[in-house]
Amino acid sequence: RLRVFVDDVEQASTVVRGVSRPDVRKAYANHCDVAEGSGFSFQLSMRELPAGMHRVKVAADDSVGRTVESNTTEIIVR
């Protein structure tokens, strides 16, 4: 399961998994087996965010309860 957070608040967004990422597959080819569809996408409504800097990150939960978080990316809403 993938979850999207903005300013540490989980967003009610639909994450699409299985997006083609041949660049990721190529970059990690010597380290592990990465599927062609290792990417994901989501839509985030900026209308609900006030103007200013916001922090976005993604968390991936596996089937046994472990969670790994992405690096945080800062975005600016104007």
DSSP file with accessible surface (Angstrom, degrees, kcal/mol):
  #  RESIDUE AA STRUCTURE BP1 BP2  ACC     N-H-->O    O-->H-N    N-H-->O    O-->H-N    TCO  KAPPA ALPHA  PHI   PSI    X-CA   Y-CA   Z-CA
    1    1 A R              0   0  158      0, 0.0    60,-3.0     0, 0.0     2,-0.4   0.000 360.0 360.0 360.0 136.0    0.0    0.0    0.0
    2    2 A L  E     -A   60   0A  40     58,-0.2     2,-0.4    13,-0.1    13,-0.2  -0.925 360.0-170.8-111.0 136.0    1.3    3.5   -0.9
    3    3 A R  E     -A   59   0A  41     56,-2.8    56,-2.7    -2,-0.4     2,-0.4  -0.974  12.1-144.0-128.0 143.2    0.2    6.5    1.1
    4    4 A V  E     -A   58   0A   1      7,-0.5     7,-3.3    -2,-0.4     2,-0.4  -0.885  15.2-167.6-109.0 135.2    0.8   10.2    0.3
    5    5 A F  E     -AB  57  10A  25     52,-3.0    52,-2.0    -2,-0.4     2,-0.5  -0.962  10.0-168.8-122.9 138.0    1.5   12.8    3.0
    6    6 A V  E >  S-AB  56   9A   3      3,-2.3     3,-1.7    -2,-0.4    50,-0.2  -0.996  85.3 -12.2-123.2 122.4    1.5   16.6    2.9
    7    7 A D  T 3  S-     0   0   48     48,-3.1    -1,-0.1    -2,-0.5    49,-0.1   0.894 130.0 -57.5  52.8  42.0    2.9   18.3    5.9
    8    8 A D  T 3  S+     0   0   96     47,-0.4     2,-0.5     1,-0.2    -1,-0.3   0.620 113.2 119.4  65.8  16.8    2.7   15.0    7.7
    9    9 A V  E <   -B    6   0A  89     -3,-1.7    -3,-2.3     0, 0.0    -1,-0.2  -0.954  68.2-121.0-111.9 123.6   -1.0   14.6    7.1
   10   10 A E  E     -B    5   0A  90     -2,-0.5     2,-0.3    -5,-0.2    -5,-0.3  -0.399  28.9-139.1 -64.6 134.0   -2.2   11.6    5.1
   11   11 A Q        -     0   0   42     -7,-3.3     2,-1.8    -2,-0.1    -7,-0.5  -0.713  11.6-126.3 -97.3 146.0   -4.0   12.7    1.9
   12   12 A A        +     0   0  116     -2,-0.3     2,-0.3    -9,-0.1    -1,-0.0  -0.581  62.8 136.1 -86.8  72.5   -7.1   11.0    0.5
   13   13 A S        -     0   0   31     -2,-1.8     2,-0.6    -9,-0.1    -9,-0.2  -0.907  57.6-119.2-121.9 152.4   -5.6   10.4   -2.9
   14   14 A T        -     0   0  120     -2,-0.3     2,-0.5    29,-0.2    29,-0.5  -0.812  25.9-152.0 -91.0 121.5   -5.6    7.5   -5.2
   15   15 A V  E     -E   42   0B  29     -2,-0.6     2,-0.6   -13,-0.2    27,-0.2  -0.834   4.1-148.0 -96.5 126.3   -2.2    6.2   -5.9
   16   16 A V  E     -E   41   0B  78     25,-3.1    25,-2.0    -2,-0.5     3,-0.3  -0.864  18.3-163.6 -95.1 119.5   -1.7    4.4   -9.3
   17   17 A R  E     +E   40   0B 172     -2,-0.6    23,-0.2    23,-0.2    21,-0.1  -0.586  60.0  48.0 -98.9 162.2    0.9    1.7   -9.1
   18   18 A G  E     +     0   0B  49     21,-1.2     2,-0.2    19,-0.4    22,-0.2   0.673  65.3 162.0  86.3  19.2    2.7   -0.1  -11.9
   19   19 A V  E     -E   39   0B  52     20,-1.6    20,-2.5    -3,-0.3    -1,-0.2  -0.513  48.9-101.6 -73.2 136.1    3.7    3.0  -13.9
   20   20 A S        +     0   0   68     -2,-0.2    17,-0.2    17,-0.2    -1,-0.1  -0.364  45.4 170.0 -62.5 127.2    6.5    2.2  -16.3
   21   21 A R     >  +     0   0   96     15,-2.8     4,-2.0    14,-0.2     3,-0.4  -0.588   8.4 163.5-137.7  72.1    9.9    3.4  -15.1
   22   22 A P  H  > S+     0   0   71      0, 0.0     4,-2.4     0, 0.0     5,-0.2   0.825  77.0  61.7 -62.2 -26.0   12.6    2.0  -17.4
   23   23 A D  H  > S+     0   0   88      2,-0.2     4,-2.4     1,-0.2     5,-0.1   0.908 105.5  45.6 -66.2 -39.0   15.1    4.6  -15.9
   24   24 A V  H  > S+     0   0   36     -3,-0.4     4,-1.9     2,-0.2    -1,-0.2   0.932 111.9  51.7 -69.2 -43.9   14.7    3.1  -12.4
   25   25 A R  H  < S+     0   0  105     -4,-2.0     4,-0.4     1,-0.2    -2,-0.2   0.921 113.1  45.3 -58.3 -43.6   15.1   -0.4  -13.8
   26   26 A K  H >< S+     0   0  179     -4,-2.4     3,-1.0     1,-0.2     4,-0.3   0.920 110.6  53.3 -67.1 -42.2   18.3    0.5  -15.6
   27   27 A A  H 3< S+     0   0   66     -4,-2.4     3,-0.2     1,-0.2    -1,-0.2   0.835 118.8  34.4 -63.9 -32.3   19.7    2.4  -12.6
   28   28 A Y  T >X S+     0   0  127     -4,-1.9     4,-2.3     1,-0.2     3,-2.0   0.284  82.3 112.3-107.2  11.3   19.3   -0.6  -10.3
   29   29 A A  T <4 S+     0   0   65     -3,-1.0    -1,-0.2    -4,-0.4    -2,-0.1   0.823  81.6  46.1 -55.9 -34.5   19.9   -3.4  -12.7
   30   30 A N  T 34 S+     0   0  161     -4,-0.3    -1,-0.3    -3,-0.2    -2,-0.1   0.500 116.9  44.8 -87.1  -4.2   23.2   -4.4  -11.0
   31   31 A H  T <4 S-     0   0  145     -3,-2.0     2,-0.3     1,-0.4    -2,-0.2   0.764 121.1 -21.2-109.1 -37.5   21.7   -4.2   -7.5
   32   32 A C  S  < S-     0   0   73     -4,-2.3     2,-0.8    -7,-0.2    -1,-0.4  -0.976  71.9 -80.5-164.8 170.7   18.4   -6.0   -7.6
   33   33 A D        -     0   0  144     -2,-0.3     2,-0.5    -3,-0.1    -4,-0.1  -0.758  47.2-174.4 -87.5 108.2   15.5   -7.1   -9.8
   34   34 A V        -     0   0   23     -2,-0.8     4,-0.1    -9,-0.2    -6,-0.0  -0.917  22.0-124.9-107.8 127.8   13.3   -4.1  -10.4
   35   35 A A    >   -     0   0   64     -2,-0.5     3,-0.8     1,-0.1   -14,-0.2  -0.321  17.6-121.1 -68.2 151.4   10.1   -4.5  -12.4
   36   36 A E  T 3  S+     0   0   78      1,-0.3   -15,-2.8     2,-0.1     2,-0.8   0.885 113.7  53.2 -57.4 -39.2    9.4   -2.4  -15.4
   37   37 A G  T 3   +     0   0   32    -17,-0.2   -19,-0.4     1,-0.2    -1,-0.3  -0.295  69.6 127.0 -94.0  52.1    6.3   -1.1  -13.7
   38   38 A S    <   +     0   0   50     -3,-0.8    -1,-0.2    -2,-0.8   -18,-0.2   0.512  50.5  88.9 -87.5  -3.3    8.0    0.1  -10.5
   39   39 A G  E     -E   19   0B   7    -20,-2.5   -20,-1.6    -3,-0.3   -21,-1.2  -0.242  54.5-164.1 -89.6 177.2    6.7    3.6  -10.7
   40   40 A F  E     -E   17   0B  85    -23,-0.2     2,-0.3   -22,-0.2   -23,-0.2  -0.966   2.2-160.1-151.3 165.0    3.6    5.2   -9.3
   41   41 A S  E     +E   16   0B  56    -25,-2.0   -25,-3.1    -2,-0.3     2,-0.3  -0.972   8.3 177.0-145.5 160.5    1.6    8.4   -9.7
   42   42 A F  E     -E   15   0B  62     -2,-0.3     2,-0.4   -27,-0.2   -27,-0.1  -0.976  24.5-125.9-156.7 159.5   -1.0   10.4   -7.8
   43   43 A Q        -     0   0  176    -29,-0.5     2,-0.5    -2,-0.3   -29,-0.2  -0.939  20.1-166.4-111.8 137.8   -3.0   13.6   -8.1
   44   44 A L        -     0   0   35     -2,-0.4     2,-0.6   -31,-0.1   -31,-0.0  -0.987  19.3-132.1-125.6 124.0   -2.9   16.2   -5.3
   45   45 A S    >   -     0   0   57     -2,-0.5     3,-0.6     1,-0.2     4,-0.1  -0.652  15.8-170.4 -77.7 118.0   -5.4   19.0   -5.2
   46   46 A M  G >  S+     0   0   88     -2,-0.6     3,-1.3     1,-0.2    -1,-0.2   0.635  74.3  81.0 -81.0 -14.1   -3.6   22.3   -4.6
   47   47 A R  G 3  S+     0   0  238      1,-0.3    -1,-0.2    -3,-0.0    -2,-0.0   0.790  91.0  50.9 -62.3 -29.0   -6.8   24.1   -4.0
   48   48 A E  G <  S+     0   0  156     -3,-0.6    -1,-0.3     2,-0.1    -2,-0.1   0.546  95.6  85.3 -87.4  -7.8   -7.0   22.9   -0.5
   49   49 A L  S <  S-     0   0   25     -3,-1.3     3,-0.1    -4,-0.1     5,-0.0  -0.795  78.6-125.4 -97.3 134.8   -3.5   23.9    0.4
   50   50 A P        -     0   0   91      0, 0.0    27,-0.2     0, 0.0    -2,-0.1  -0.344  42.4 -83.8 -69.9 158.1   -2.7   27.4    1.6
   51   51 A A  S    S+     0   0   79     25,-0.1     2,-0.2    -2,-0.0    27,-0.2  -0.274  90.0  55.2 -59.2 146.5   -0.1   29.4   -0.2
   52   52 A G  E    S- C   0  77A  30     25,-3.0    25,-2.8    -3,-0.1     2,-0.3  -0.754  92.4 -25.2 126.6-170.1    3.5   28.8    0.9
   53   53 A M  E     - C   0  76A 104     -2,-0.2     2,-0.3    23,-0.2    23,-0.2  -0.579  54.6-179.8 -83.5 138.6    5.9   25.9    1.3
   54   54 A H  E     - C   0  75A  11     21,-2.8    21,-2.9    -2,-0.3     2,-0.5  -0.967  22.6-130.3-137.3 152.9    4.7   22.4    1.9
   55   55 A R  E     - C   0  74A  98     -2,-0.3   -48,-3.1    19,-0.2     2,-0.4  -0.909  21.8-169.0-107.4 129.6    6.4   19.0    2.5
   56   56 A V  E     +AC   6  73A  17     17,-3.3    17,-3.0    -2,-0.5     2,-0.3  -0.947  14.0 157.6-119.7 135.7    5.4   15.9    0.4
   57   57 A K  E     -A    5   0A  31    -52,-2.0   -52,-3.0    -2,-0.4     2,-0.4  -0.969  27.7-136.7-148.9 164.0    6.4   12.3    1.1
   58   58 A V  E     -A    4   0A  17     -2,-0.3    12,-3.1    13,-0.3     2,-0.4  -0.961  10.9-156.6-123.5 140.9    5.2    8.8    0.3
   59   59 A A  E     -AD   3  69A   0    -56,-2.7   -56,-2.8    -2,-0.4     2,-0.5  -0.960   4.2-156.2-117.1 136.6    5.1    5.8    2.6
   60   60 A A  E     -AD   2  68A  41      8,-3.0     8,-2.3    -2,-0.4     2,-0.4  -0.961   7.3-163.5-113.2 124.7    5.0    2.2    1.4
   61   61 A D  E     - D   0  67A  25    -60,-3.0     6,-0.2    -2,-0.5     2,-0.1  -0.909   7.9-150.8-107.2 133.7    3.6   -0.4    3.7
   62   62 A D    >   -     0   0   58      4,-2.6     3,-1.5    -2,-0.4     0, 0.0  -0.399  33.6 -94.7 -97.4 179.5    4.3   -4.1    3.1
   63   63 A S  T 3  S+     0   0  127      1,-0.3    -1,-0.1    -2,-0.1    -2,-0.0   0.616 120.9  51.9 -71.9 -12.8    2.2   -7.1    3.9
   64   64 A V  T 3  S-     0   0  104      2,-0.1    -1,-0.3     0, 0.0    -3,-0.0   0.231 123.2 -95.2-108.3  12.1    3.8   -7.8    7.2
   65   65 A G  S <  S+     0   0   63     -3,-1.5     2,-0.2     1,-0.3    -2,-0.1   0.507  76.4 138.5  95.4   4.4    3.4   -4.3    8.6
   66   66 A R        -     0   0  170      2,-0.0    -4,-2.6     0, 0.0     2,-0.4  -0.609  34.1-159.0 -83.0 145.8    6.8   -2.7    7.8
   67   67 A T  E     -D   61   0A  70     -2,-0.2     2,-0.4    -6,-0.2    -6,-0.2  -0.985  10.3-171.8-127.3 136.1    6.8    0.9    6.5
   68   68 A V  E     -D   60   0A 108     -8,-2.3    -8,-3.0    -2,-0.4     2,-0.4  -0.991  13.4-151.9-124.2 133.6    9.4    2.7    4.4
   69   69 A E  E     -D   59   0A 103     -2,-0.4   -10,-0.2   -10,-0.2     3,-0.1  -0.844  11.3-127.8-107.2 145.9    9.1    6.5    3.8
   70   70 A S        -     0   0   54    -12,-3.1     2,-0.1    -2,-0.4    -1,-0.0  -0.259  41.6 -82.7 -74.0 169.9   10.5    8.4    0.8
   71   71 A N        -     0   0  146      1,-0.1     2,-0.4   -14,-0.1   -13,-0.3  -0.396  54.3-104.4 -64.0 154.7   12.6   11.5    1.2
   72   72 A T        -     0   0   73    -15,-0.1     2,-0.4    -3,-0.1   -15,-0.2  -0.681  32.6-158.9 -86.4 135.7   10.6   14.6    1.7
   73   73 A T  E     -C   56   0A  87    -17,-3.0   -17,-3.3    -2,-0.4     2,-0.4  -0.945  10.6-137.2-114.0 136.0   10.2   17.0   -1.2
   74   74 A E  E     -C   55   0A 127     -2,-0.4     2,-0.3   -19,-0.2   -19,-0.2  -0.782  21.5-175.6 -94.6 136.4    9.3   20.6   -0.7
   75   75 A I  E     -C   54   0A  41    -21,-2.9   -21,-2.8    -2,-0.4     2,-0.5  -0.911  17.1-138.3-123.9 156.1    6.7   22.2   -3.0
   76   76 A I  E     -C   53   0A  96     -2,-0.3     2,-0.5   -23,-0.2   -23,-0.2  -0.974   9.9-159.0-118.2 125.6    5.5   25.8   -3.1
   77   77 A V  E      C   52   0A  17    -25,-2.8   -25,-3.0    -2,-0.5    -2,-0.0  -0.902 360.0 360.0-101.1 129.2    1.9   26.7   -3.6
   78   78 A R              0   0  243     -2,-0.5    -2,-0.0   -27,-0.2   -27,-0.0  -0.782 360.0 360.0-111.2 360.0    1.2   30.2   -4.9
